[in-house]
């Protein structure tokens, strides 16, 4: 069975509690570069299911921390 990286990441986080998801995210931030694709997949889900106002807030937060 061949699965994509996206599918593997989604399987890893499927059925996790809120606390477990938070821990996965926090452990990935600032970690090894190999975890960045996983954060990208999670961000993609957040983005796709956020209202425009939330997306605007995310962009402003990002923009405010780029220099």
PDB file as gemmi writes it, atoms N, CA and C in Angstrom:
CRYST1    1.000    1.000    1.000  90.00  90.00  90.00 P 1                      
ATOM      1  N   UNK A   1       0.832  -1.165   0.000  1.00  0.00           N  
ATOM      2  CA  UNK A   1       0.000   0.000   0.000  1.00  0.00           C  
ATOM      3  C   UNK A   1       0.888   1.244   0.000  1.00  0.00           C  
ATOM      4  N   UNK A   2       0.705   2.112  -0.975  1.00  0.00           N  
ATOM      5  CA  UNK A   2       1.437   3.366  -1.051  1.00  0.00           C  
ATOM      6  C   UNK A   2       0.560   4.498  -0.536  1.00  0.00           C  
ATOM      7  N   UNK A   3       1.088   5.246   0.434  1.00  0.00           N  
ATOM      8  CA  UNK A   3       0.351   6.400   0.906  1.00  0.00           C  
ATOM      9  C   UNK A   3       1.224   7.631   0.742  1.00  0.00           C  
ATOM     10  N   UNK A   4       0.585   8.757   0.578  1.00  0.00           N  
ATOM     11  CA  UNK A   4       1.328   9.992   0.419  1.00  0.00           C  
ATOM     12  C   UNK A   4       1.770  10.501   1.790  1.00  0.00           C  
ATOM     13  N   UNK A   5       2.690  11.452   1.765  1.00  0.00           N  
ATOM     14  CA  UNK A   5       3.142  12.075   3.001  1.00  0.00           C  
ATOM     15  C   UNK A   5       1.955  12.726   3.715  1.00  0.00           C  
ATOM     16  N   UNK A   6       1.099  13.394   2.957  1.00  0.00           N  
ATOM     17  CA  UNK A   6      -0.083  14.033   3.531  1.00  0.00           C  
ATOM     18  C   UNK A   6      -0.961  12.997   4.246  1.00  0.00           C  
ATOM     19  N   UNK A   7      -1.201  11.879   3.599  1.00  0.00           N  
ATOM     20  CA  UNK A   7      -2.025  10.827   4.206  1.00  0.00           C  
ATOM     21  C   UNK A   7      -1.377  10.273   5.481  1.00  0.00           C  
ATOM     22  N   UNK A   8      -0.073  10.104   5.452  1.00  0.00           N  
ATOM     23  CA  UNK A   8       0.638   9.589   6.627  1.00  0.00           C  
ATOM     24  C   UNK A   8       0.513  10.559   7.801  1.00  0.00           C  
ATOM     25  N   UNK A   9       0.630  11.837   7.509  1.00  0.00           N  
ATOM     26  CA  UNK A   9       0.512  12.846   8.558  1.00  0.00           C  
ATOM     27  C   UNK A   9      -0.900  12.856   9.124  1.00  0.00           C  
ATOM     28  N   UNK A  10      -1.883  12.809   8.237  1.00  0.00           N  
ATOM     29  CA  UNK A  10      -3.271  12.813   8.695  1.00  0.00           C  
ATOM     30  C   UNK A  10      -3.577  11.574   9.531  1.00  0.00           C  
ATOM     31  N   UNK A  11      -3.018  10.433   9.169  1.00  0.00           N  
ATOM     32  CA  UNK A  11      -3.220   9.215   9.958  1.00  0.00           C  
ATOM     33  C   UNK A  11      -2.602   9.364  11.347  1.00  0.00           C  
ATOM     34  N   UNK A  12      -1.449  10.051  11.399  1.00  0.00           N  
ATOM     35  CA  UNK A  12      -0.757  10.223  12.680  1.00  0.00           C  
ATOM     36  C   UNK A  12      -1.575  11.063  13.657  1.00  0.00           C  
ATOM     37  N   UNK A  13      -2.295  12.051  13.153  1.00  0.00           N  
ATOM     38  CA  UNK A  13      -3.029  12.952  14.043  1.00  0.00           C  
ATOM     39  C   UNK A  13      -4.505  12.591  14.190  1.00  0.00           C  
ATOM     40  N   UNK A  14      -4.971  11.654  13.396  1.00  0.00           N  
ATOM     41  CA  UNK A  14      -6.376  11.260  13.446  1.00  0.00           C  
ATOM     42  C   UNK A  14      -6.719  10.692  14.821  1.00  0.00           C  
ATOM     43  N   UNK A  15      -7.860  11.097  15.346  1.00  0.00           N  
ATOM     44  CA  UNK A  15      -8.382  10.607  16.627  1.00  0.00           C  
ATOM     45  C   UNK A  15      -7.534  10.981  17.834  1.00  0.00           C  
ATOM     46  N   UNK A  16      -6.738  12.041  17.720  1.00  0.00           N  
ATOM     47  CA  UNK A  16      -5.961  12.522  18.863  1.00  0.00           C  
ATOM     48  C   UNK A  16      -6.809  13.501  19.661  1.00  0.00           C  
ATOM     49  N   UNK A  17      -6.555  13.572  20.939  1.00  0.00           N  
ATOM     50  CA  UNK A  17      -7.245  14.534  21.791  1.00  0.00           C  
ATOM     51  C   UNK A  17      -6.692  15.934  21.507  1.00  0.00           C  
ATOM     52  N   UNK A  18      -7.397  16.941  22.006  1.00  0.00           N  
ATOM     53  CA  UNK A  18      -6.917  18.314  21.851  1.00  0.00           C  
ATOM     54  C   UNK A  18      -5.512  18.460  22.424  1.00  0.00           C  
ATOM     55  N   UNK A  19      -5.301  17.900  23.592  1.00  0.00           N  
ATOM     56  CA  UNK A  19      -3.995  17.996  24.251  1.00  0.00           C  
ATOM     57  C   UNK A  19      -2.906  17.286  23.429  1.00  0.00           C  
ATOM     58  N   UNK A  20      -3.231  16.134  22.882  1.00  0.00           N  
ATOM     59  CA  UNK A  20      -2.262  15.402  22.055  1.00  0.00           C  
ATOM     60  C   UNK A  20      -1.923  16.188  20.793  1.00  0.00           C  
ATOM     61  N   UNK A  21      -2.934  16.808  20.167  1.00  0.00           N  
ATOM     62  CA  UNK A  21      -2.676  17.618  18.974  1.00  0.00           C  
ATOM     63  C   UNK A  21      -1.786  18.806  19.314  1.00  0.00           C  
ATOM     64  N   UNK A  22      -2.077  19.453  20.426  1.00  0.00           N  
ATOM     65  CA  UNK A  22      -1.260  20.598  20.852  1.00  0.00           C  
ATOM     66  C   UNK A  22       0.182  20.160  21.093  1.00  0.00           C  
ATOM     67  N   UNK A  23       0.359  19.027  21.718  1.00  0.00           N  
ATOM     68  CA  UNK A  23       1.696  18.505  21.996  1.00  0.00           C  
ATOM     69  C   UNK A  23       2.452  18.193  20.698  1.00  0.00           C  
ATOM     70  N   UNK A  24       1.758  17.601  19.731  1.00  0.00           N  
ATOM     71  CA  UNK A  24       2.383  17.303  18.440  1.00  0.00           C  
ATOM     72  C   UNK A  24       2.862  18.592  17.778  1.00  0.00           C  
ATOM     73  N   UNK A  25       2.009  19.612  17.791  1.00  0.00           N  
ATOM     74  CA  UNK A  25       2.366  20.896  17.179  1.00  0.00           C  
ATOM     75  C   UNK A  25       3.541  21.526  17.910  1.00  0.00           C  
ATOM     76  N   UNK A  26       3.451  21.600  19.232  1.00  0.00           N  
ATOM     77  CA  UNK A  26       4.512  22.236  20.012  1.00  0.00           C  
ATOM     78  C   UNK A  26       5.844  21.501  19.872  1.00  0.00           C  
ATOM     79  N   UNK A  27       5.796  20.187  19.817  1.00  0.00           N  
ATOM     80  CA  UNK A  27       7.024  19.405  19.655  1.00  0.00           C  
ATOM     81  C   UNK A  27       7.649  19.619  18.268  1.00  0.00           C  
ATOM     82  N   UNK A  28       6.810  19.928  17.287  1.00  0.00           N  
ATOM     83  CA  UNK A  28       7.294  20.101  15.917  1.00  0.00           C  
ATOM     84  C   UNK A  28       7.881  21.490  15.677  1.00  0.00           C  
ATOM     85  N   UNK A  29       7.345  22.493  16.363  1.00  0.00           N  
ATOM     86  CA  UNK A  29       7.802  23.869  16.156  1.00  0.00           C  
ATOM     87  C   UNK A  29       9.212  24.022  16.701  1.00  0.00           C  
ATOM     88  N   UNK A  30      10.073  24.545  15.854  1.00  0.00           N  
ATOM     89  CA  UNK A  30      11.459  24.767  16.240  1.00  0.00           C  
ATOM     90  C   UNK A  30      12.293  23.503  16.239  1.00  0.00           C  
ATOM     91  N   UNK A  31      11.698  22.420  15.813  1.00  0.00           N  
ATOM     92  CA  UNK A  31      12.410  21.143  15.791  1.00  0.00           C  
ATOM     93  C   UNK A  31      13.161  20.953  14.483  1.00  0.00           C  
ATOM     94  N   UNK A  32      13.367  19.725  14.166  1.00  0.00           N  
ATOM     95  CA  UNK A  32      14.093  19.385  12.950  1.00  0.00           C  
ATOM     96  C   UNK A  32      13.303  19.797  11.709  1.00  0.00           C  
ATOM     97  N   UNK A  33      14.024  20.119  10.649  1.00  0.00           N  
ATOM     98  CA  UNK A  33      13.369  20.554   9.419  1.00  0.00           C  
ATOM     99  C   UNK A  33      12.521  19.459   8.796  1.00  0.00           C  
ATOM    100  N   UNK A  34      12.766  18.240   9.120  1.00  0.00           N  
ATOM    101  CA  UNK A  34      11.996  17.148   8.524  1.00  0.00           C  
ATOM    102  C   UNK A  34      10.543  17.142   8.989  1.00  0.00           C  
ATOM    103  N   UNK A  35      10.231  17.852  10.080  1.00  0.00           N  
ATOM    104  CA  UNK A  35       8.852  17.918  10.550  1.00  0.00           C  
ATOM    105  C   UNK A  35       8.072  19.059   9.903  1.00  0.00           C  
ATOM    106  N   UNK A  36       8.740  19.939   9.179  1.00  0.00           N  
ATOM    107  CA  UNK A  36       8.059  21.082   8.564  1.00  0.00           C  
ATOM    108  C   UNK A  36       6.938  20.684   7.608  1.00  0.00           C  
ATOM    109  N   UNK A  37       7.091  19.642   6.792  1.00  0.00           N  
ATOM    110  CA  UNK A  37       5.958  19.247   5.947  1.00  0.00           C  
ATOM    111  C   UNK A  37       4.717  18.885   6.762  1.00  0.00           C  
ATOM    112  N   UNK A  38       4.913  18.281   7.913  1.00  0.00           N  
ATOM    113  CA  UNK A  38       3.780  17.937   8.767  1.00  0.00           C  
ATOM    114  C   UNK A  38       3.056  19.171   9.263  1.00  0.00           C  
ATOM    115  N   UNK A  39       3.819  20.169   9.663  1.00  0.00           N  
ATOM    116  CA  UNK A  39       3.196  21.420  10.090  1.00  0.00           C  
ATOM    117  C   UNK A  39       2.473  22.079   8.926  1.00  0.00           C  
ATOM    118  N   UNK A  40       3.029  21.938   7.733  1.00  0.00           N  
ATOM    119  CA  UNK A  40       2.376  22.491   6.548  1.00  0.00           C  
ATOM    120  C   UNK A  40       1.031  21.848   6.286  1.00  0.00           C  
ATOM    121  N   UNK A  41       0.953  20.552   6.454  1.00  0.00           N  
ATOM    122  CA  UNK A  41      -0.312  19.841   6.255  1.00  0.00           C  
ATOM    123  C   UNK A  41      -1.328  20.284   7.306  1.00  0.00           C  
ATOM    124  N   UNK A  42      -0.885  20.422   8.548  1.00  0.00           N  
ATOM    125  CA  UNK A  42      -1.798  20.866   9.597  1.00  0.00           C  
ATOM    126  C   UNK A  42      -2.258  22.294   9.345  1.00  0.00           C  
ATOM    127  N   UNK A  43      -1.338  23.156   8.910  1.00  0.00           N  
ATOM    128  CA  UNK A  43      -1.719  24.531   8.593  1.00  0.00           C  
ATOM    129  C   UNK A  43      -2.705  24.570   7.429  1.00  0.00           C  
ATOM    130  N   UNK A  44      -2.499  23.716   6.453  1.00  0.00           N  
ATOM    131  CA  UNK A  44      -3.408  23.646   5.313  1.00  0.00           C  
ATOM    132  C   UNK A  44      -4.837  23.356   5.787  1.00  0.00           C  
ATOM    133  N   UNK A  45      -4.989  22.428   6.715  1.00  0.00           N  
ATOM    134  CA  UNK A  45      -6.305  22.091   7.242  1.00  0.00           C  
ATOM    135  C   UNK A  45      -6.904  23.282   7.985  1.00  0.00           C  
ATOM    136  N   UNK A  46      -6.085  23.920   8.820  1.00  0.00           N  
ATOM    137  CA  UNK A  46      -6.560  25.105   9.550  1.00  0.00           C  
ATOM    138  C   UNK A  46      -7.014  26.171   8.571  1.00  0.00           C  
ATOM    139  N   UNK A  47      -6.208  26.441   7.571  1.00  0.00           N  
ATOM    140  CA  UNK A  47      -6.514  27.487   6.589  1.00  0.00           C  
ATOM    141  C   UNK A  47      -7.809  27.188   5.839  1.00  0.00           C  
ATOM    142  N   UNK A  48      -7.932  25.960   5.362  1.00  0.00           N  
ATOM    143  CA  UNK A  48      -9.094  25.584   4.560  1.00  0.00           C  
ATOM    144  C   UNK A  48     -10.404  25.651   5.350  1.00  0.00           C  
ATOM    145  N   UNK A  49     -10.325  25.521   6.645  1.00  0.00           N  
ATOM    146  CA  UNK A  49     -11.532  25.470   7.461  1.00  0.00           C  
ATOM    147  C   UNK A  49     -11.691  26.694   8.360  1.00  0.00           C  
ATOM    148  N   UNK A  50     -10.965  27.762   8.032  1.00  0.00           N  
ATOM    149  CA  UNK A  50     -11.071  29.009   8.780  1.00  0.00           C  
ATOM    150  C   UNK A  50     -11.854  30.033   7.983  1.00  0.00           C  
ATOM    151  N   UNK A  51     -12.551  30.880   8.712  1.00  0.00           N  
ATOM    152  CA  UNK A  51     -13.265  31.975   8.077  1.00  0.00           C  
ATOM    153  C   UNK A  51     -12.262  33.001   7.570  1.00  0.00           C  
ATOM    154  N   UNK A  52     -12.696  33.845   6.652  1.00  0.00           N  
ATOM    155  CA  UNK A  52     -11.824  34.855   6.057  1.00  0.00           C  
ATOM    156  C   UNK A  52     -11.193  35.757   7.119  1.00  0.00           C  
ATOM    157  N   UNK A  53     -11.940  36.097   8.141  1.00  0.00           N  
ATOM    158  CA  UNK A  53     -11.394  36.968   9.193  1.00  0.00           C  
ATOM    159  C   UNK A  53     -10.257  36.285   9.949  1.00  0.00           C  
ATOM    160  N   UNK A  54     -10.388  35.000  10.186  1.00  0.00           N  
ATOM    161  CA  UNK A  54      -9.324  34.239  10.839  1.00  0.00           C  
ATOM    162  C   UNK A  54      -8.108  34.142   9.929  1.00  0.00           C  
ATOM    163  N   UNK A  55      -8.334  33.914   8.647  1.00  0.00           N  
ATOM    164  CA  UNK A  55      -7.232  33.881   7.683  1.00  0.00           C  
ATOM    165  C   UNK A  55      -6.498  35.221   7.670  1.00  0.00           C  
ATOM    166  N   UNK A  56      -7.262  36.316   7.698  1.00  0.00           N  
ATOM    167  CA  UNK A  56      -6.645  37.643   7.730  1.00  0.00           C  
ATOM    168  C   UNK A  56      -5.784  37.817   8.981  1.00  0.00           C  
ATOM    169  N   UNK A  57      -6.286  37.345  10.106  1.00  0.00           N  
ATOM    170  CA  UNK A  57      -5.529  37.424  11.354  1.00  0.00           C  
ATOM    171  C   UNK A  57      -4.243  36.606  11.269  1.00  0.00           C  
ATOM    172  N   UNK A  58      -4.334  35.426  10.700  1.00  0.00           N  
ATOM    173  CA  UNK A  58      -3.144  34.589  10.537  1.00  0.00           C  
ATOM    174  C   UNK A  58      -2.106  35.272   9.657  1.00  0.00           C  
ATOM    175  N   UNK A  59      -2.560  35.869   8.570  1.00  0.00           N  
ATOM    176  CA  UNK A  59      -1.641  36.564   7.658  1.00  0.00           C  
ATOM    177  C   UNK A  59      -0.996  37.754   8.366  1.00  0.00           C  
ATOM    178  N   UNK A  60      -1.786  38.517   9.105  1.00  0.00           N  
ATOM    179  CA  UNK A  60      -1.238  39.674   9.832  1.00  0.00           C  
ATOM    180  C   UNK A  60      -0.237  39.238  10.890  1.00  0.00           C  
ATOM    181  N   UNK A  61      -0.534  38.137  11.582  1.00  0.00           N  
ATOM    182  CA  UNK A  61       0.402  37.607  12.575  1.00  0.00           C  
ATOM    183  C   UNK A  61       1.705  37.214  11.903  1.00  0.00           C  
ATOM    184  N   UNK A  62       1.611  36.512  10.805  1.00  0.00           N  
ATOM    185  CA  UNK A  62       2.803  36.116  10.053  1.00  0.00           C  
ATOM    186  C   UNK A  62       3.578  37.334   9.584  1.00  0.00           C  
ATOM    187  N   UNK A  63       2.878  38.242   8.968  1.00  0.00           N  
ATOM    188  CA  UNK A  63       3.503  39.453   8.425  1.00  0.00           C  
ATOM    189  C   UNK A  63       4.217  40.246   9.530  1.00  0.00           C  
ATOM    190  N   UNK A  64       3.596  40.308  10.694  1.00  0.00           N  
ATOM    191  CA  UNK A  64       4.169  41.048  11.803  1.00  0.00           C  
ATOM    192  C   UNK A  64       5.430  40.430  12.382  1.00  0.00           C  
ATOM    193  N   UNK A  65       5.702  39.187  12.035  1.00  0.00           N  
ATOM    194  CA  UNK A  65       6.882  38.518  12.585  1.00  0.00           C  
ATOM    195  C   UNK A  65       7.930  38.204  11.538  1.00  0.00           C  
ATOM    196  N   UNK A  66       7.747  38.705  10.335  1.00  0.00           N  
ATOM    197  CA  UNK A  66       8.743  38.546   9.281  1.00  0.00           C  
ATOM    198  C   UNK A  66       9.575  39.826   9.206  1.00  0.00           C  
ATOM    199  N   UNK A  67      10.846  39.653   9.210  1.00  0.00           N  
ATOM    200  CA  UNK A  67      11.691  40.857   9.103  1.00  0.00           C  
ATOM    201  C   UNK A  67      13.021  40.481   8.500  1.00  0.00           C  
TER     202      UNK A  67                                                      
END                                                                             
